[in-house]
Structures are given as structure tokens and as C-alpha cells.
């Protein structure tokens, strides 16, 4: 599979705004968290909903949309704030090398089944199975999110 251009529809942009609103008033739902990273050009904080995956006690954030600005911003900033409801933690974001992404991606559909359809629809994975996700390792970006020492909590 080759990654396509970003396909975030107006409907999904509206859904993201609703998810952000509920988190900010302290009502998170599902596996969703908010990731806030500074814009790479403006420096203005940008927030996007993400569905982390936990593997061997480590938290990972997976790109669901091709050419996502949050991925470019995270690469540039190297960190951000991960929020669930009213609990926020500063995190370092380290991009996982392509050859190490497979185990994380294999876990994604089991931990975030409602998010699987977006990956298939966007052309990032060939199927919603664990094997389909693992096969997408060369072109699906994954970040390890580790708590920043001395950061916000």
C-alpha cells in the first residue's frame, strides 16, 4: 500500500472538534487522547485526537491519516502534551524506526477496533487484521510517547 494524500473529511474534522471539546470539559470517551504539539512554522499549539496503543508498558501513537500535519509537527518538536480528560502529561515523542513498528501496529486493531476503518479507508493498511496492520509498517508512522521528566502532569 502506498500512502495517499491526507483524506480528513469535513465530517471527520467536525468529529475531531467534538472529541476535543468533550476532553476539555473533562469527559473523555473510548481510547481517545488529545495530542498537542507546537506548529512547526507558527509555534502555535495544535491539538488532534489520537488513539494510543500500549505494548510492553510503552505508549505509542500511530498515524491514521496520510501526510498528517501533527506528524510533521511532532517530528519537528520532538514532544508535546498528551491529555485524557483533564489529565495532561508532557511527553517526548520519538519516531519508531520502520523495522520496529510491526509489533505496535499488530496490536492496534485489537486495542482500537473503532479506529481500524479509517486506516483501511485512507489506504494506509490493506486490511483491518493484525497482519494487515503489521504489513503497513514501512509507511505508517509510529511515535513512542514517553513521559517527560520534570514536565506537566
Phi and psi restraints in degrees (value plus and minus 20) as a CYANA .aco file:
   2 UNK   PHI    -130.4   -90.4
   2 UNK   PSI     120.6   160.6
   3 UNK   PHI     -87.8   -47.8
   3 UNK   PSI     118.6   158.6
   4 UNK   PHI    -116.4   -76.4
   4 UNK   PSI     155.2   195.2
   5 UNK   PHI     -87.7   -47.7
   5 UNK   PSI     142.0   182.0
   6 UNK   PHI     -76.5   -36.5
   6 UNK   PSI     115.7   155.7
   7 UNK   PHI    -143.1  -103.1
   7 UNK   PSI      14.1    54.1
   8 UNK   PHI     -93.4   -53.4
   8 UNK   PSI      93.0   133.0
   9 UNK   PHI     -99.8   -59.8
   9 UNK   PSI     142.7   182.7
  10 UNK   PHI     -75.9   -35.9
  10 UNK   PSI     -56.0   -16.0
  11 UNK   PHI     -82.7   -42.7
  11 UNK   PSI     -62.6   -22.6
  12 UNK   PHI     -92.3   -52.3
  12 UNK   PSI     -53.5   -13.5
  13 UNK   PHI     -82.7   -42.7
  13 UNK   PSI     -61.8   -21.8
  14 UNK   PHI     -84.7   -44.7
  14 UNK   PSI     -62.2   -22.2
  15 UNK   PHI     -80.7   -40.7
  15 UNK   PSI     -62.0   -22.0
  16 UNK   PHI     -80.7   -40.7
  16 UNK   PSI     -60.4   -20.4
  17 UNK   PHI     -82.9   -42.9
  17 UNK   PSI     -57.6   -17.6
  18 UNK   PHI     -86.7   -46.7
  18 UNK   PSI     -64.9   -24.9
  19 UNK   PHI     -79.4   -39.4
  19 UNK   PSI     -65.8   -25.8
  20 UNK   PHI     -81.2   -41.2
  20 UNK   PSI     -64.9   -24.9
  21 UNK   PHI     -77.6   -37.6
  21 UNK   PSI     -70.0   -30.0
  22 UNK   PHI     -83.6   -43.6
  22 UNK   PSI     -58.2   -18.2
  23 UNK   PHI     -83.0   -43.0
  23 UNK   PSI     -63.0   -23.0
  24 UNK   PHI     -88.2   -48.2
  24 UNK   PSI     -43.6    -3.6
  25 UNK   PHI    -114.8   -74.8
  25 UNK   PSI     -13.0    27.0
  26 UNK   PHI      69.6   109.6
  26 UNK   PSI       1.0    41.0
  27 UNK   PHI    -142.2  -102.2
  27 UNK   PSI      51.7    91.7
  28 UNK   PHI     -92.0   -52.0
  28 UNK   PSI     138.5   178.5
  29 UNK   PHI    -165.5  -125.5
  29 UNK   PSI     135.0   175.0
  30 UNK   PHI      38.5    78.5
  30 UNK   PSI    -176.3  -136.3
  31 UNK   PHI    -105.9   -65.9
  31 UNK   PSI     -17.3    22.7
  32 UNK   PHI     -85.8   -45.8
  32 UNK   PSI     121.0   161.0
  33 UNK   PHI    -148.2  -108.2
  33 UNK   PSI     148.8   188.8
  34 UNK   PHI    -131.3   -91.3
  34 UNK   PSI     114.7   154.7
  35 UNK   PHI    -131.4   -91.4
  35 UNK   PSI     103.7   143.7
  36 UNK   PHI    -136.4   -96.4
  36 UNK   PSI     102.8   142.8
  37 UNK   PHI    -153.1  -113.1
  37 UNK   PSI     130.6   170.6
  38 UNK   PHI     -90.8   -50.8
  38 UNK   PSI     121.2   161.2
  39 UNK   PHI     -80.8   -40.8
  39 UNK   PSI     119.5   159.5
  40 UNK   PHI     -90.1   -50.1
  40 UNK   PSI     -43.7    -3.7
  41 UNK   PHI    -122.1   -82.1
  41 UNK   PSI     -65.9   -25.9
  42 UNK   PHI    -109.7   -69.7
  42 UNK   PSI     -46.3    -6.3
  43 UNK   PHI      59.1    99.1
  43 UNK   PSI     -24.3    15.7
  44 UNK   PHI     -92.5   -52.5
  44 UNK   PSI     112.4   152.4
  45 UNK   PHI     -80.4   -40.4
  45 UNK   PSI     113.0   153.0
  46 UNK   PHI    -139.9   -99.9
  46 UNK   PSI     113.1   153.1
  47 UNK   PHI    -137.6   -97.6
  47 UNK   PSI     116.4   156.4
  48 UNK   PHI    -160.6  -120.6
  48 UNK   PSI     122.0   162.0
  49 UNK   PHI     -90.8   -50.8
  49 UNK   PSI     119.4   159.4
  50 UNK   PHI    -157.3  -117.3
  50 UNK   PSI     137.8   177.8
  51 UNK   PHI    -139.0   -99.0
  51 UNK   PSI      72.5   112.5
  52 UNK   PHI     -83.8   -43.8
  52 UNK   PSI     138.7   178.7
  53 UNK   PHI    -141.9  -101.9
  53 UNK   PSI     116.3   156.3
  54 UNK   PHI    -130.2   -90.2
  54 UNK   PSI     104.0   144.0
  55 UNK   PHI    -152.6  -112.6
  55 UNK   PSI     103.5   143.5
  56 UNK   PHI      31.9    71.9
  56 UNK   PSI      20.3    60.3
  57 UNK   PHI      59.6    99.6
  57 UNK   PSI     -22.0    18.0
  58 UNK   PHI    -122.2   -82.2
  58 UNK   PSI     123.1   163.1
  59 UNK   PHI    -119.6   -79.6
  59 UNK   PSI     114.6   154.6
  60 UNK   PHI    -147.1  -107.1
  60 UNK   PSI     129.1   169.1
  61 UNK   PHI    -140.4  -100.4
  61 UNK   PSI     110.3   150.3
  62 UNK   PHI    -134.5   -94.5
  62 UNK   PSI     117.1   157.1
  63 UNK   PHI     -91.3   -51.3
  63 UNK   PSI     103.2   143.2
  64 UNK   PHI    -119.8   -79.8
  64 UNK   PSI     -40.4    -0.4
  65 UNK   PHI    -144.4  -104.4
  65 UNK   PSI     112.1   152.1
  66 UNK   PHI     -79.8   -39.8
  66 UNK   PSI     126.4   166.4
  67 UNK   PHI      36.4    76.4
  67 UNK   PSI      14.3    54.3
  68 UNK   PHI     -85.5   -45.5
  68 UNK   PSI     113.2   153.2
  69 UNK   PHI     -82.4   -42.4
  69 UNK   PSI     -54.8   -14.8
  70 UNK   PHI     -81.4   -41.4
  70 UNK   PSI     -53.6   -13.6
  71 UNK   PHI     -85.0   -45.0
  71 UNK   PSI     -66.5   -26.5
  72 UNK   PHI     -82.7   -42.7
  72 UNK   PSI     -61.6   -21.6
  73 UNK   PHI     -86.1   -46.1
  73 UNK   PSI     -61.3   -21.3
  74 UNK   PHI     -84.9   -44.9
  74 UNK   PSI     -61.2   -21.2
  75 UNK   PHI     -78.9   -38.9
  75 UNK   PSI     -62.3   -22.3
  76 UNK   PHI     -90.7   -50.7
  76 UNK   PSI     -63.5   -23.5
  77 UNK   PHI    -102.0   -62.0
  77 UNK   PSI     -53.9   -13.9
  78 UNK   PHI      55.4    95.4
  78 UNK   PSI     -15.5    24.5
  79 UNK   PHI    -195.7  -155.7
  79 UNK   PSI     156.3   196.3
  80 UNK   PHI    -196.0  -156.0
  80 UNK   PSI    -176.6  -136.6
  81 UNK   PHI    -145.8  -105.8
  81 UNK   PSI     108.4   148.4
  82 UNK   PHI    -126.2   -86.2
  82 UNK   PSI     103.2   143.2
  83 UNK   PHI    -143.0  -103.0
  83 UNK   PSI     119.6   159.6
  84 UNK   PHI    -152.5  -112.5
  84 UNK   PSI      91.7   131.7
  85 UNK   PHI      44.7    84.7
  85 UNK   PSI    -144.2  -104.2
  86 UNK   PHI    -121.6   -81.6
  86 UNK   PSI     -11.7    28.3
  87 UNK   PHI    -121.2   -81.2
  87 UNK   PSI     100.3   140.3
  88 UNK   PHI    -141.7  -101.7
  88 UNK   PSI     122.7   162.7
  89 UNK   PHI    -154.4  -114.4
  89 UNK   PSI     110.4   150.4
  90 UNK   PHI     -91.0   -51.0
  90 UNK   PSI     115.8   155.8
  91 UNK   PHI    -152.6  -112.6
  91 UNK   PSI     129.3   169.3
  92 UNK   PHI    -108.9   -68.9
  92 UNK   PSI     118.9   158.9
  93 UNK   PHI    -135.2   -95.2
  93 UNK   PSI      93.9   133.9
  94 UNK   PHI    -136.1   -96.1
  94 UNK   PSI     101.7   141.7
  95 UNK   PHI     -88.2   -48.2
  95 UNK   PSI     111.3   151.3
  96 UNK   PHI    -100.9   -60.9
  96 UNK   PSI     110.7   150.7
  97 UNK   PHI     -79.9   -39.9
  97 UNK   PSI     129.0   169.0
  98 UNK   PHI     -70.9   -30.9
  98 UNK   PSI     -62.0   -22.0
  99 UNK   PHI     -91.9   -51.9
  99 UNK   PSI     -28.4    11.6
 100 UNK   PHI    -130.3   -90.3
 100 UNK   PSI     -16.9    23.1
 101 UNK   PHI    -101.0   -61.0
 101 UNK   PSI     -45.9    -5.9
 102 UNK   PHI     -73.8   -33.8
 102 UNK   PSI     -68.3   -28.3
 103 UNK   PHI     -82.1   -42.1
 103 UNK   PSI     -55.8   -15.8
 104 UNK   PHI     -87.8   -47.8
 104 UNK   PSI     -68.0   -28.0
 105 UNK   PHI     -85.2   -45.2
 105 UNK   PSI     -53.8   -13.8
 106 UNK   PHI     -81.9   -41.9
 106 UNK   PSI     -52.0   -12.0
 107 UNK   PHI     -99.9   -59.9
 107 UNK   PSI     -42.6    -2.6
 108 UNK   PHI     -75.2   -35.2
 108 UNK   PSI     -71.2   -31.2
 109 UNK   PHI     -83.5   -43.5
 109 UNK   PSI     -50.1   -10.1
 110 UNK   PHI     -93.3   -53.3
 110 UNK   PSI     -54.6   -14.6
 111 UNK   PHI    -108.3   -68.3
 111 UNK   PSI     -44.0    -4.0
 112 UNK   PHI    -155.6  -115.6
 112 UNK   PSI      40.1    80.1
 113 UNK   PHI     -80.3   -40.3
 113 UNK   PSI     -49.9    -9.9
 114 UNK   PHI     -93.3   -53.3
 114 UNK   PSI     -36.3     3.7
 115 UNK   PHI    -111.4   -71.4
 115 UNK   PSI     -31.3     8.7
 116 UNK   PHI     -79.5   -39.5
 116 UNK   PSI     -62.5   -22.5
 117 UNK   PHI     -77.9   -37.9
 117 UNK   PSI     -55.9   -15.9
 118 UNK   PHI     -82.7   -42.7
 118 UNK   PSI     -59.6   -19.6
 119 UNK   PHI     -85.1   -45.1
 119 UNK   PSI     -61.2   -21.2
 120 UNK   PHI     -88.9   -48.9
 120 UNK   PSI     -67.7   -27.7
 121 UNK   PHI     -80.4   -40.4
 121 UNK   PSI     -55.9   -15.9
 122 UNK   PHI    -104.9   -64.9
 122 UNK   PSI     -20.2    19.8
 123 UNK   PHI      58.1    98.1
 123 UNK   PSI      -7.1    32.9
 124 UNK   PHI     -99.0   -59.0
 124 UNK   PSI     -51.0   -11.0
 125 UNK   PHI    -149.5  -109.5
 125 UNK   PSI     131.5   171.5
 126 UNK   PHI     -99.2   -59.2
 126 UNK   PSI     -50.4   -10.4
 127 UNK   PHI    -169.7  -129.7
 127 UNK   PSI     143.4   183.4
 128 UNK   PHI    -103.2   -63.2
 128 UNK   PSI     -11.8    28.2
 129 UNK   PHI     -99.5   -59.5
 129 UNK   PSI     140.8   180.8
 130 UNK   PHI     -75.3   -35.3
 130 UNK   PSI     -59.6   -19.6
 131 UNK   PHI     -85.8   -45.8
 131 UNK   PSI     -58.1   -18.1
 132 UNK   PHI     -82.5   -42.5
 132 UNK   PSI     -60.9   -20.9
 133 UNK   PHI     -87.8   -47.8
 133 UNK   PSI     -64.3   -24.3
 134 UNK   PHI     -80.2   -40.2
 134 UNK   PSI     -58.6   -18.6
 135 UNK   PHI     -86.1   -46.1
 135 UNK   PSI     -39.9     0.1
 136 UNK   PHI    -106.1   -66.1
 136 UNK   PSI     -18.3    21.7
 137 UNK   PHI     -70.8   -30.8
 137 UNK   PSI     -57.0   -17.0
 138 UNK   PHI     -85.1   -45.1
 138 UNK   PSI     -41.6    -1.6
 139 UNK   PHI    -149.8  -109.8
 139 UNK   PSI     -11.3    28.7
 140 UNK   PHI    -128.8   -88.8
 140 UNK   PSI      97.3   137.3
 141 UNK   PHI     -94.2   -54.2
 141 UNK   PSI     117.1   157.1
 142 UNK   PHI    -151.3  -111.3
 142 UNK   PSI     114.2   154.2
 143 UNK   PHI    -136.5   -96.5
 143 UNK   PSI     119.8   159.8
 144 UNK   PHI    -108.6   -68.6
 144 UNK   PSI     108.9   148.9
 145 UNK   PHI    -128.6   -88.6
 145 UNK   PSI      87.5   127.5
 146 UNK   PHI    -131.8   -91.8
 146 UNK   PSI     120.8   160.8
 147 UNK   PHI     -76.0   -36.0
 147 UNK   PSI     114.9   154.9
 148 UNK   PHI    -102.3   -62.3
 148 UNK   PSI     106.2   146.2
 149 UNK   PHI     -88.9   -48.9
 149 UNK   PSI     112.4   152.4
 150 UNK   PHI      56.6    96.6
 150 UNK   PSI     -10.0    30.0
 151 UNK   PHI    -110.7   -70.7
 151 UNK   PSI    -197.9  -157.9
 152 UNK   PHI     -83.3   -43.3
 152 UNK   PSI     129.3   169.3
